[in-house]
Amino acid sequence: MSYSVQVIWSPAIELVQSLSAYLNKSTHSLLHLGNRWVETTRQELTDGFADKLESKPPKLWDPLYLLIWQQLLKEQVTADAYLDWLESQDADQITTQLSPYVKKFPKQLRQTLGQQIELLRLWNDQYFSRMDRTVLTQLEEHRQKAEALLATMPGPELIEQVTNGLRFEPVDGLTQVILCPQYHYQPISVYCCFQGVTFCMYAAGRTGQPGTLGDQTTEAALSDSLRDTTCLKILRVLDGQTKPCSFTQLSKTMQLDKDTTFDAVFKLRLAGLIRTHVHTERLFLYSVRREAPAYQQYLQLSS
């Protein structure tokens, strides 16, 4: 079994990603942009819109990414053009386009889409359209470089390189992985699994040098993980395994609570020391990336 890989990018994707990052409070402390970005952005929004996002945080509908992808198969789309097109579609048209990839739809699909469009328009007007456009230019450069690299290596290897350790396993039904650089969720790579298609939005970073594509292993992150005794213990456990381990297995083996295990695993992923084997959105396993440069530093420290 195998799947194909396609590299895409559009301002419309970053529009949705940026609002998602703002709404996802559980990740704010993990983002490079951090809580300061959230607070600064909050001040840029009107009180009514900010209160709406704060009091009843809506959940963005993941298939919005599929609809952007389908539009990109026809032409490049801006954030405004995507929202205009989405508003022009009725429920039957959306259902027809998404039915190959989506099992369940909201009961009031047109109403749900109307609410999402309203949120995204307000977000676009008050934040996204005013952000530094250099970010978008660099994301397009990252897309171009990733696309060029895809012609030189197998798709799964490219994915692991640009995500610093994500490996999408060729499970039954998976036919394509859509790879897209993103800025707002960095250093986290975000993925959504649909029927037959997985969307992976990787942390491209903002360096001004597209040649650094996918190199999220910073000296600071590596140094931090190698100074952490819990990280080192988890590495030793994984290094001694003959097959990947689940998060629950790690937590039980290490006799650690879930929060402590999560923090250590996150540091190891950021440092590029471990591989995440993704089977579904809720089923993933971990192994050591012995071929990664960071692993050699770990060996030196352990000797």
ABEGO torsion letter per residue (X at the ends): XBBBBBBBBBAAAAAAAAAAAAABAAAAAABAAEAAAAAAAAAABBAAAAAAAAABBBBBBAAAAAAAAAAAAABBBBAAAAAAAAAABBAAAAAAAAAAABABBBABAAAAAAAAAAAAAAAAAAAAAABBAAAAAAAAAAAAAAAAAAAABBAAAAAAAAAGGBBBBBBBGBABBBBBBBAAAOABBBBBBBBGBBBBBBBAEBAGBAAABGBABBAAAAAAAAABAAAAAAAAAAAABABBBBAAAAAAAAGBBAAAAAAAAAAAAAAGABBBBBABAABBBBBBBAABAAAAAAAAAAX
